[in-house]
Amino acid sequence: MPRLVVAAPSSGSGKTTVATGLMAAFAERGLAVSPHKAGPDYIDPGYHALATGRPGRNLDAFMCGPELVAPLFAHGAAGCDLAVVEGVMGLYDGAAGRGELASTAQVAKVLRAPVVLVVDASSQSRSVAALVHGFASFDPQVRLGGVILNKVGSDRHEVMLREALEEAGMPVLGVLRRAPQVATPSRHLGLVPVAERHADALAAVAALAGQVRAGCDLDALMALARTAPPLACEPWSPHGSPSPASGAADSGEAVAGSAPAPVVAVAGGPAFTFSYAEHAELLTAAGAEVVTFDPLRDEALPEGTAGLVVGGGFPEVYAPELSANEPLRAAVSAFAAVGGPVAAECAGLLYLARSLDGRPMCGVLDADARMSERLTLGYREAVAVSDSSLAAAGTRLRGHEFHRTVIEPGSGAVPAWGFTHPERRVEGFVVKGVHASYLHTHWAAEPSVARRFVRAAAARAAAVRDAAAARR
């Protein structure tokens, strides 16, 4: 599999611009391009998917473990002609206090992939050679194959940069001039997701492809990608064997026999855009029928809903519209009241609260949420405090928090998780079939949670069928 990792010395250098533009430019050539993102980010993969027509997939060595990075990559890249991995932060930045863990450098080493360094050259000339030399020599196991210079100001500026890098023996694979018209709007948690600006996002991706096509040597980049050696690993599969923590009771499919597949409704639309592609694949592999609905538009849960997944996103941006959809709020509340299994992360937690910024929400949780000036951001190590529809007590998962909201109280009488690192505290809510928390998790790290959730949905569906038969 030809592959490239697009990295940078620091955030804000133009990784997303270059990676997305490369994906789109190669896709325009008729190549099947597999898009990937290092780290926990949900938003960039949406732009990657738009550029390639394939799901954007995350490679997170903290949440899933370094041992799953290559299998997850191979799963996503199957059948493709080229894979492009966008890095996270600076090339060597990773989980705080954990060395290289979860860094772009670690992902590149695990994948044995050449790295293209995107350098913001707007305020330097010959010094670029010293910068690039430092990144190339810091870890000999990271293979820096070339540089793409971003935000170059003029022809003269480009000449000086090229001369400096020629002295350093580093190939220049592209030069991009300042192009504010291609900028993508941001707000309090990063770029505005594709689902909120689809037409504008399409135009932006097309412009990025044009910029990269004009400024980068695509043939040289493809030649570099082809230097990546074979990966000796089996692709990850949602049908794979359970992880060691899952236990024998969780092996195999969660739903068997002749009963209809339980419907698991997954919230989508502009307000709920944060989801890992593997989650739906795991739910399907466990025997569920996955149906997406939009809480901004749909006034009822999908027919036959037996399980409900409400992931992350931006409910704070759409609080008026979510609150105004009273029929759906009532349906969610009623489903939770009878013990229906619900898995809610971050945005889902806020949607289940009594209120968000003073506007009524579903009222499933005896808690109120509001926007905050403080950004809560970072990896967490967690253990399930009690049995729930999602996790058995004692299940250990690594996750990620990323929000500018607070909920009061921060946990219920039965919390969802106990955090063990970097701080010790309890968080979230377990109420009947509801598991709600700020913690974003990647279920590929612990497939038992998907199987457990689908079993709970199947039990709920069976109870509804039995009640209907009794009435007859």
N, C-alpha and C positions, 0 to 999 in steps of 0.2 A: 504494500500500500504506500504509494508516494505520499509524503506528509511534511508539513511545515508547522512550526510553532512561531507565532507572531508575538514578540515580547517588546519591552521598552525599559529604559532606565527608571522610569517613574510613572505614576498615574498622570493622565493628562497629556501624554506625548503623542497620542493619535493611534493607539492600538486598534480601537474599535473601527475607526475610519479606514485604516489600512486593511485589517482583517476582513471586514465586511466588503470593502471594495474588491479585494482579491477574490473572495468567494464568488461575488457576482460576475466579475470579469472572466474568471475561469468557467463559470456556468454558462456564460454567453458563448463560449467556445464549444459548447455542447458536451462538456465534461460533467459527470455526476460528482458533485462536490459534497463531502461530508463535513458539516460544521460542528465545531466543538468550542467550549469555553472552559478554561481552567477556573476553579473556584466555585462559589455558591451563587453567582449572579444569575438572575432570571431574565433580565431585560435585554441584554446584548444577544442572547440566543434567539430572541424574537426577530431581531434584525437579520441574524444569520439565516434563519429559516426563510425569511422573505427573499434573501439573496440567492438561496440555493434550491428552494422548493422541498427541502428535507427538514425534519425536526432538528432544532439546535439542541445539542446535548452537553451536559456538564461533566467535567472530570475533576472531582474534588477529593484530593488525597487525605484530607482530614476527616470529612464526613463518611467516606466510603472505604478509606484505607488505601495506602499505596498499592496493595496487591490487587485491587479492583480497577485501577486506572486503565491498564492495558486491555483487560477483558471488556470493560465498558466501551472503550474506544473501538475495539474490533467489532463489537456488536453494532455500534452506530455506523461504522464505516463500511460494513459489509456491502459488496457489490459496487463500490464507488471507484472512481478513477483517481481521486485526490482527496486528502483530508487537510483541513486548515484548522489549527487550534489557536484561538485567541488567548493570550495570557492574562494574568491578573496582577494589578499593581506593578511594582518594579520586578524585573526578572528574578531577583533573589529574595523578594519579600514573601513571607508565608505566615503561618499561624504564630502569633506573638509568643516568644519564649520557647519555640519548638524547632529552632534551627531552620532547615530547609523544608520542613513539612508543609505541604499545601502550596508551595511556591511554584511559579511557572518553571523554574529551573528543575525542580524535582519531576514535574510532569514530563518535561522534555527528556530528561534522563531515563525515566521509566519507558517512554515511548521510543527511545533511541532516535529522536527526531532532530533534524537541523533547525537552528533558531535564526530567525530574521529579526534584527533589532531595529525598532522604529525610534528614531532620534528626533526630538524637537530641536531643530537647528536655528531657531529664530534669533537666539542671542549669543551665538558663538561662531567661530570660524575654525582656526587651526586646533583649538582646544578639543574639538570633536574627536580628534585622533586619540588624545589621552583618555577621554571618556570611554570610547569604544574599546581601546586596549585594556582598560581596567575590567570592563565587563567580560571581555573575551578570555582574560587570563585568571579571573578570580576562581573559577572552578574548571579545571582541565577536562572534566567529564561532560561539560556543557559545550556542544559544538556550535559556535557562532559562525554561520555560513555567509553572512552578508548584512548590509545595512540599507534601510530605506530612510532617506532624509525627508523630514516633514517640515512644513512651514518655512520653506526656503524663500528668501525675499527677492532675489534678483539673479540674473545670469552671472554676474560677478561673484555674488555670494556662493552660488553653486560651484563655480570654478575653484574657489578657495577651499570649500569643503571637500571636493573631490581630490584636490592635490594633497590635502592633509591625510585623507584616508588611504590614498595610494601609497604614501610614505609608510603608513602603518600596515600595509599589506591586506587591507580589508576591502572586499568588493562592494561597490555601491550598486544595489539592485533596483533602486528607484529614487526619484526625486519628485516631491510633491510641493507645489507652491501653496501659499496661503489661499484658502478658498472658503470664506465665511458663508457663502451661499449654500454650502453643503452641510453646514452645522446642524446638529440635531438638538431640539430643545430639551432642557433639563428642568427638574424641580427638586423637591426636598430629598428624594431618595435616588437621584440619578436621572438617566434619560427617560423621556416619556415613552411608555411602551407602544409597540406597533399597533396593538388593538385599539388604542385611543386616537390614532392618526394614520390610518391605513393608507389612504391615498397619498398623503404627504410623505409617509415613510417609503412608499414605492418610488416616488420621485427622488427622494434623497438617496436611496440605494442605487437607483439608476445613475444618478450624478456621481456617486462614489465610484461606481464601476467605470464610468467614463474618465474620471480623474486618475484612477489607478491604471487603467489601460493606456492612457497617454503618458503617464509618468514613470511607469515601472516596466522592467524587462521581464515580461511574463514567461518567455522561453527560458531565461536563465533561472527564474524562480522554480519553474517546473523541473528543470534539470537538477537543481538543488534538492527538491523534494524527492526525486528518484534516487538520491544517494542514501536515503534511509534504509537500513538493513531490515530483513524480515523480523517480525515479532513472533516469538515463540510462546504463544498463549492461546487458550481456547476462548472464543467470544463468550461474553456473559449472555445468559439466557434467562428470561422471566420464568421459564419452566425448570430452571436448574435445581439442584439439590439444596436443601435448607442450610443456612449457616450453622456453625457449631452451637450458637446460643439458642437456636430455634427449638431443639428437642425433637424427639421422635413423633410427638403428637402433631407437629406441624409439617411433617413430610408429605409430599405428594400434593395433589390438587385439593383445594379447600372444599369444593362442592363436587359431589359425585352422584351417580344415579340418574333417574329419569326426571327429577324435578326441574322445572324451568330455571334458567339462569337468573339469579337475583339481579334486579336493576340497581346499579350504584350510580346515583346522580352526582355529577361533578360540576361545581360552579365554574362558569367561564365568563366571557364577555369582558368589556373594558375594566370593570371593577375588580376582577379576579383573574389576573394574568400570570400569576406565579405558580408554575407547575413544572415538575420534571417529567419528561416523556416516559421514563421508566415506570412511573407510578401507575398510569393507565395500563401499561403493558402487564404489570404485575397483577393488577386487579382482574384483567381479562384472563390471564393465565391461571388465576385462582378460581375461575369459573363464573365471574360476574359479567353482566352486560353493562358496559359503561356508556352512559348517556350524558351529554353536556347540556347545561341550561344556563340562561343568562338572568341573574337576579335583577338586572335593571329593566328587563322587558317581560320575562315570563311571569305570569300571575299564579302559576301552580307548579308544583314539582312534577317531573316527568312521570307519566303513568306507570304505576307499579313500583315506585321508588321504595326500595328496601334498605338502602344505605345512602348516606349523604356525605360527600367530601367537599369542604369549602376551604380552599387553599389561600395563598397570599395574594396581595394586590394592593389596590388603593381605594378602600371603601371610604376613607376620609375625604377623598376628592369627590366622591359620588354620594355622600351621605344624604343630601336632599332627595335624590332619585330613589335610593334604596329605601329610605324611610317612607316615601310616598307609595311604594308598592306594597300596600297593606295586605292584599290577598296572599302574596307569597310569604310575607313575614308571619302571617297567621298559620300558613301551611307548614313552615319550618318549625314553628313553636309547637304545633300539634304533633308533628312527627316525633320531635324530641320528647314530648310529654308522655307518649306511650312507650318510650324506651327504644325508639329507633336508633340504630347506630349512626353516630355523626363523628367525623374526624375533621377538626377545624384547626388551621394554622394561621397565626398572625391576623391577616385580614378576616379570616373566618372567625377568629376569636372575637374581633370587634363587632362583626355582623351578628353574632349570637348574643352580644351583651344587651343590657336593658336600654342603653342609649349610647350614641356616639356624637360628641360635641353638642349635646342637648337634644338631639333628634332621636325619636324612638326607633329602636332596632327590633330584633326578634324576641328579646326578653327571655331567652332560654337560660341565661346566666344572671345571677343576682349581682350584677356588677355594671359599672358605667365607665365608658372610655372617652378619651379626649386627646386632641393634638397636644404635643409638647415641643418645647424648644430644644430639648436634649435628644441627641441621636443615640440610640442603643444599638451597638454594632459589635459583633464578635462571635467566635466559635464557642460552643459550650459542650461539656460532657454531662450527660444526663442519665438518670436511672428512673424507670417507671415506679412511682410510689405505690400504686395499687393496681389491681386488675381493672381493665377497661376493654371496650370494644376494639381498641387498637393495639394494646400491648399488655402482656402479662406482667404482673408485679415482678420487679427485679430485672426486666429487660433493659439493657444498656444501649444507648445510642449516642452518637455525636451529632450535633446540629449547629444551627447558626441563627442568631438573632439580628434583625435589621428593621428598625422602626423608629418613628418619631411620634409615637403615641404612648399613653399610659392607660392602664385599666385599674380601677379601684373597686374592691381589693384586688391584689395581684394574684391571689390564689383562692380557691374555694375550701370548703371543709375537707374535701378530698382533693388534694392537688394532683396535677397530671404528672409532673416531673420533679425530681429532686436534682438540682445541679450540683455536681461535684467539682467542677473546674470551669472557669478560673475562680469562682466564688461559690460558697455553699449557701443555697437557699432553695425554697420550694416555689413552684410556679405552675399556673394553669388550673384547670378545672376538670374533674370527672363527676358527672351528674347523670345517673341512669346510664343510657347508652352513649352519652356525649363525652368525647375527649377533646378538649379545647386548650390551646396553648399558643404562646408567641413563638415557640421553637419551630424553625423550619428543619425538616429531616429529609434524608434521601433514603427511600425504602429499599433500594438495591443493597444497602449495607446490612439490612436485616429484613429479608423477604417475609419472615413470619408475621410481620405486622399486617401486610396486605392479605395474607391467607386468613389470619385471625379476623380481620375486618369483614372479609367476604363470608366467612362462616357465620358471623353475627348477622349479616344481611340476609343470608339464606334462612337462618332461624326466624328472623322477622317476617320474611316472605311466607314461610310455612305457617306461622301463627296467623297471618292474615287469611291464608287459604283455609285453614281449619275453622276460623271464626265464620267465614263465609259459608262453609259447608254446614256448620251447625245451625246457622240461620235458615238454611234451606230445609 
